Amino acid sequence: MIIDCHYHLDTEMVPLANLVQSMDQHGIDRMALIARLQPPLADSFLLTGIIAPLLKSIIHNEKHPLIGIARKGYGDVVRPGGVVSLAGRSYRLFPQPDNEAVSKACAQYPGRFYGWITINPKGGSDPVAEVQRWVRSPGMIGVKAHPYWYDFPVSMLVDAAGLCQENNKPMIIHLGLEANGDFRLLPEKFPRLKVIYCHAGVPYPNPVCAYAREKKNVFVDLSSSGYVNARAALKAVNAAGADKCLFGSDGPYYHCRANMFDFGFFKEMIESLGLSESDRRKIYSENFLRIIEA
């Protein structure tokens, strides 16, 4: 079984029926959906062919002489007023991503989709109220937060994290820099809370993966060709352990063609790592199921 733990539902880029068809074509059994944060992202060779490869070559090496510059570039994506800038294009973030669309997709395709409840403490909805609104909806499995793009300190997630621990729901978090990237705060404050850090823990992949090995309830996903390649994925698996890594795509970005999504890159990356069949099963689905079912 293969479960994609990290996919953004953007039906302008990939309509829902096309997404199911794409899953079937590539052998993806289930998927955990996240509400889109912004309008469709434009494809850009500058981003995928130049910027992302440079970032990946540097940011996964804590001792690289340009690590400070890479992290600054990572931070500079975020602009004032809820705007992100990627390869010269600006996108205004939705203050409160559409969790209703995710819930409806779960209801339309039961057994194929799970749903993350996306919260933004700086947005238009109270994050605790947003979690309470959707936490019991069929298929909704936990909470997604993006301190990076929404530019807030991880401490603003404390109330929602407490609710997640109380309800035995995991959180999946894309870290920012400094206070927005405090990966220790929630696991230390809520020891029963299961936390998944996106993209092998960028922008601090080395310490995050080492921390995941130490902490029972801390995990990383290996999603996004913008942040993770085979070398970075193998480094994450070796550092965190195969039982702490999850398969994901971060679709529909970078691999969307003709309103379909190509999961091939992500499967080929996992298959190229030389892992045992047991470790591949853990990454592809067993770790995710353990997180949401325990």
VENJO-V216984 format. One record per pair of residues at least 6 apart in sequence whose ideal C-beta (glycine too) atoms are under 8 Angstrom apart, sorted by the first residue. I is the first residue (numbers start at 1). J is the second residue. D is the distance in Angstrom with one decimal. If there is no record, write none. Layout:
i: [I:I]
j: [J:J]
d: [D:D]
//
This chain:
i: [1:1:1:1:2:2:2:2:2:2:2:2:3:3:3:3:3:3:3:3:3:3:4:4:4:4:4:4:4:4:4:4:4:4:5:5:5:5:5:5:5:5:5:6:6:6:6:6:6:6:6:6:6:6:7:7:7:7:7:7:7:7:7:7:8:8:8:8:8:8:8:8:8:9:9:9:9:9:9:9:9:10:10:10:11:12:12:13:13:13:13:13:14:14:14:14:14:14:14:15:16:16:16:18:18:18:19:19:19:20:20:21:22:22:22:22:22:23:23:23:23:25:26:26:26:26:27:28:29:29:30:30:30:30:30:31:31:31:32:32:32:32:32:32:33:33:33:33:33:33:33:34:34:34:34:34:34:35:35:35:35:35:35:35:35:35:36:36:36:37:37:37:37:37:37:37:38:38:38:38:38:39:39:41:41:41:42:43:43:44:44:44:44:46:46:47:47:47:48:48:48:51:51:52:52:52:53:54:55:55:55:55:55:56:56:56:56:56:56:57:58:58:58:58:58:59:59:59:59:59:59:59:59:60:60:60:60:60:60:60:61:61:62:62:64:70:71:71:74:74:74:75:75:75:76:77:77:77:77:78:78:78:78:78:79:79:81:82:82:82:82:82:83:83:83:83:84:84:84:84:85:93:93:95:95:95:95:95:96:96:96:96:96:97:97:99:99:99:99:99:99:99:102:102:102:102:102:102:103:103:103:103:103:103:105:105:106:106:106:106:106:106:106:107:107:110:110:113:114:114:114:114:115:115:115:115:115:116:116:116:116:116:116:117:117:117:117:117:117:117:117:118:118:118:118:119:119:119:119:119:119:119:119:119:120:120:120:120:120:121:121:121:121:121:121:121:122:122:122:122:123:127:127:127:127:128:128:128:131:131:131:131:131:132:134:135:135:135:141:141:141:142:142:142:142:142:142:142:143:143:143:143:143:143:144:144:144:145:145:145:145:145:145:146:146:147:147:147:147:147:147:147:147:147:147:148:148:148:148:148:148:149:149:151:151:152:153:153:153:154:154:154:154:154:154:154:154:154:155:155:155:157:157:157:158:158:158:160:161:161:161:161:161:162:163:164:164:164:164:165:165:165:168:168:170:170:170:170:170:170:171:171:171:171:171:172:172:172:172:172:173:173:173:173:173:174:174:174:175:175:175:175:175:175:175:175:175:176:177:181:181:183:183:183:183:183:183:183:184:186:186:187:187:187:187:187:187:191:192:193:194:194:194:194:194:195:195:195:196:196:196:196:196:197:197:197:197:197:197:198:198:198:198:198:198:199:199:199:199:199:199:199:199:199:199:200:200:200:200:200:200:200:200:200:200:200:201:201:201:201:201:201:202:202:205:205:205:205:206:208:209:209:209:209:209:209:210:210:211:212:212:212:212:212:212:212:213:213:213:213:218:219:219:219:219:219:219:220:220:220:220:220:221:221:221:221:222:222:222:222:222:222:222:222:222:222:222:222:223:223:223:223:223:224:224:224:224:224:225:225:225:225:225:226:226:226:227:228:228:229:230:230:230:233:233:233:233:234:234:236:237:237:237:237:237:242:242:242:242:242:243:243:244:245:245:245:246:246:246:246:247:247:247:247:247:247:248:249:249:249:249:251:251:252:255:255:255:255:255:256:270:270:270:271:275]
j: [29:30:284:285:27:28:29:30:247:267:284:285:28:29:30:31:32:247:284:285:288:289:23:28:30:31:32:223:247:248:249:251:263:266:32:172:196:221:223:246:247:248:288:32:34:172:198:221:223:224:246:248:249:250:19:31:32:33:34:248:249:250:251:252:33:34:35:36:37:250:251:252:253:16:33:34:35:36:101:102:105:36:40:252:101:39:40:40:41:252:256:259:22:251:252:256:259:260:261:259:105:108:109:259:260:261:31:252:261:109:112:260:28:260:261:262:263:29:31:112:263:260:262:263:264:267:267:263:112:285:111:112:113:114:285:112:113:114:113:114:115:116:141:288:102:105:106:113:114:115:116:97:102:116:118:144:172:94:97:98:99:101:102:116:118:144:94:97:98:93:94:97:118:146:149:150:84:91:92:93:94:91:92:86:91:253:89:254:256:86:87:88:89:87:88:86:87:226:225:226:254:73:87:225:226:227:229:70:70:73:74:226:227:226:227:228:229:231:232:64:64:66:67:69:70:67:70:71:74:202:203:205:227:200:202:205:206:231:232:235:67:206:206:207:70:203:177:203:177:202:203:176:177:203:85:84:85:86:149:84:148:149:151:176:85:90:92:92:93:95:122:150:90:91:92:93:90:91:93:149:91:149:150:120:122:123:124:125:120:123:124:125:130:118:120:115:117:118:130:133:134:140:113:115:116:117:118:140:115:134:137:138:139:140:113:115:113:114:115:137:138:139:140:138:139:138:139:139:139:140:141:292:134:137:139:140:141:140:141:142:143:144:172:130:131:134:135:140:142:143:144:143:144:145:146:125:127:130:131:143:144:145:157:160:127:145:146:150:152:127:145:150:152:156:157:160:150:151:152:156:150:156:157:159:160:159:160:163:143:160:163:164:169:163:140:163:167:169:169:170:292:164:169:170:171:172:194:292:160:164:169:170:171:172:171:172:173:157:160:171:172:173:174:173:174:153:154:156:157:173:174:175:176:180:181:174:175:176:177:180:181:174:176:176:180:180:179:180:182:173:175:179:180:181:182:183:185:186:179:182:185:171:173:186:185:186:189:171:171:186:189:190:193:190:169:170:171:190:193:190:192:193:192:294:193:194:195:196:291:292:186:193:194:195:196:195:196:197:198:221:186:195:196:197:198:197:198:199:181:183:197:198:201:202:203:204:208:203:203:203:204:197:201:204:207:208:211:218:211:193:195:193:195:211:215:217:218:217:217:217:217:218:219:291:294:217:218:219:219:220:221:246:291:208:212:218:219:220:221:220:221:223:224:248:250:205:220:221:222:223:224:226:227:228:250:208:209:220:221:222:227:228:232:233:235:236:207:208:209:212:220:236:227:228:220:232:235:236:239:220:220:235:236:239:240:244:239:240:218:218:219:220:239:240:241:244:239:240:241:244:244:240:244:245:246:287:291:236:240:244:245:246:245:246:247:248:228:233:236:237:245:246:247:248:266:269:270:283:247:248:249:250:266:248:249:250:253:254:250:254:255:265:266:250:253:254:250:236:269:269:269:272:273:245:269:270:273:273:274:245:245:273:275:279:283:275:278:279:282:283:282:287:287:282:283:287:283:287:288:291:266:270:283:284:285:288:266:255:261:263:266:261:263:261:261:262:263:264:265:262:280:283:284:280:283]
d: [4.8:7.4:6.7:4.3:6.0:5.3:5.5:7.9:6.5:7.4:4.7:6.1:7.7:6.3:4.6:6.8:7.1:6.7:6.9:4.5:5.0:7.3:8.0:5.6:7.5:4.4:6.8:7.9:6.3:5.6:5.1:7.4:7.2:7.8:4.9:7.3:7.1:5.5:7.3:4.7:6.5:4.5:5.1:6.6:6.7:6.9:6.4:5.2:4.2:7.8:7.8:3.3:6.5:5.5:8.0:5.2:6.9:5.8:6.7:7.3:5.6:7.2:4.6:7.3:7.5:4.9:7.2:4.9:7.1:7.2:6.8:6.7:7.3:7.7:4.6:6.8:6.2:6.1:5.9:5.6:6.0:4.3:5.9:5.6:7.6:7.6:5.1:4.9:8.0:4.5:5.1:7.0:6.8:7.4:4.5:5.9:5.7:6.4:5.0:6.1:5.9:7.0:7.6:5.2:5.4:7.7:7.8:7.8:6.4:6.3:6.4:7.0:7.6:4.9:4.4:7.3:6.8:7.5:6.4:7.1:7.5:7.9:7.4:3.9:6.4:6.6:7.5:5.6:7.8:7.4:7.4:5.9:7.1:6.7:7.8:6.8:5.7:7.1:7.5:4.2:7.0:5.9:6.6:7.5:4.8:5.8:7.2:5.4:6.9:5.2:6.8:7.8:7.1:4.8:5.9:5.0:7.8:8.0:3.5:4.8:5.5:6.3:5.3:7.8:4.5:7.8:7.4:6.4:7.3:5.4:6.2:5.6:7.5:6.5:6.2:8.0:6.9:4.2:6.9:5.3:6.5:6.2:7.7:6.9:7.0:5.4:5.6:7.4:7.6:7.3:4.3:8.0:7.1:4.3:7.1:5.8:3.9:7.4:7.5:7.1:5.4:7.9:6.2:7.2:4.5:7.5:7.9:7.6:5.8:7.0:6.9:7.7:7.2:8.0:6.6:7.0:5.3:8.0:5.9:8.0:4.8:5.2:6.0:7.7:4.0:6.9:4.8:6.9:6.9:5.9:6.0:6.8:7.8:7.2:7.9:5.1:7.2:7.4:4.4:6.0:6.9:7.8:4.3:7.5:7.3:7.9:6.3:5.3:6.9:7.4:5.0:7.2:4.8:7.9:7.7:5.4:6.0:6.4:7.6:5.9:6.9:6.1:5.1:7.3:5.5:7.1:7.9:6.1:4.6:6.7:7.9:7.4:5.4:6.8:5.4:7.0:7.2:5.3:6.5:5.4:7.7:6.1:6.6:6.4:7.8:3.9:4.5:8.0:6.0:4.5:4.8:4.5:7.2:4.2:7.1:7.4:5.4:6.0:6.8:7.6:5.2:8.0:8.0:4.1:7.2:7.9:7.8:7.6:5.9:6.1:4.8:7.9:7.1:6.3:5.2:7.2:4.7:6.7:4.8:7.3:6.1:3.0:6.8:6.3:7.0:7.0:6.9:6.1:5.4:7.5:4.7:7.2:7.7:7.4:5.0:4.5:6.6:7.6:6.8:6.0:6.6:3.9:6.0:6.4:5.6:4.7:6.7:5.7:7.0:5.0:6.8:7.7:4.5:7.5:7.6:7.5:3.8:5.2:6.5:5.9:7.3:5.6:7.7:5.7:7.1:7.7:7.4:5.0:7.8:5.1:8.0:7.8:5.4:3.9:6.7:7.8:5.8:7.2:5.1:7.5:7.3:7.9:7.4:6.9:4.6:5.1:5.8:5.8:5.9:5.6:5.4:7.2:8.0:7.2:5.1:7.8:5.9:6.5:6.8:7.1:4.8:6.5:4.3:4.1:5.9:6.7:7.9:7.0:5.9:5.6:6.5:7.6:4.7:7.4:7.4:5.0:7.6:5.5:7.3:6.5:7.7:5.0:7.6:7.6:4.8:6.9:5.5:7.8:7.4:6.7:7.1:6.2:4.7:4.2:7.1:5.0:6.1:3.7:7.8:6.3:7.6:7.3:7.8:6.8:6.6:6.5:3.9:5.7:7.0:7.5:7.7:6.8:6.5:7.3:4.3:7.6:5.1:6.5:7.0:7.2:6.3:7.4:7.5:6.5:7.9:7.4:6.7:7.6:6.3:4.9:7.2:5.3:5.7:6.4:7.9:6.9:5.5:7.7:5.8:4.5:5.2:4.3:7.7:7.6:7.5:3.9:6.9:6.3:5.1:6.6:7.1:6.7:7.4:5.3:7.1:7.8:4.3:7.9:6.3:7.2:7.8:6.4:7.2:5.8:6.6:7.9:4.2:6.9:4.1:6.0:6.1:7.4:6.9:7.0:6.6:6.7:7.4:7.5:6.0:6.2:5.9:6.0:6.9:6.6:7.6:5.2:6.3:7.9:6.8:6.1:5.8:6.7:5.6:7.8:5.3:6.4:5.3:7.1:6.9:6.3:4.6:8.0:7.1:5.1:7.7:6.5:5.4:7.0:4.5:6.7:5.6:6.4:7.2:5.3:7.3:7.2:7.2:5.0:7.5:7.7:5.5:6.3:7.5:7.7:7.7:7.8:7.9:6.9:7.8:6.0:5.1:8.0:3.9:5.6:7.3:7.5:6.5:5.2:7.6:6.0:7.0:5.2:5.7:6.9:7.7:4.1:7.6:2.7:5.6:7.4:5.1:7.4:5.0:7.9:7.9:6.9:7.5:6.5:7.0:6.4:6.0:7.5:5.0:3.7:4.1:7.9:5.7:7.5:6.0:4.4:6.0:5.5:7.8:4.1:7.5:4.6:6.5:5.1:5.3:6.5:7.1:7.6:5.0:7.1:6.1:6.6:6.7:5.8:5.7:6.5:5.8:7.2:7.3:4.4:7.4:4.2:5.4:4.8:6.3:7.9:5.7:6.8:6.4:6.3:7.9:7.6:7.5:7.2:7.8:3.1:5.6:4.1:7.6:7.6:7.4:3.5:7.4:7.7:7.8:5.4:7.0:5.6:7.5:7.1:7.1:6.1:7.8:7.5:7.8:7.1:4.9:5.1:6.5:7.8:5.8:7.3:6.3:5.0:7.9:6.0:5.3:6.6:7.0:7.4:7.4:6.6:7.9:3.7:5.0:6.1:5.4:6.1:7.1:7.6:5.1:6.8:6.5:5.3:5.3:7.9:6.9:6.4:5.3:5.0:7.4:7.7:7.5:7.4:7.5:6.0:5.0:4.8:7.5:4.9:6.0:4.5:7.5:7.8:5.9:7.7:6.4:6.2:7.0:7.7:7.3]
//
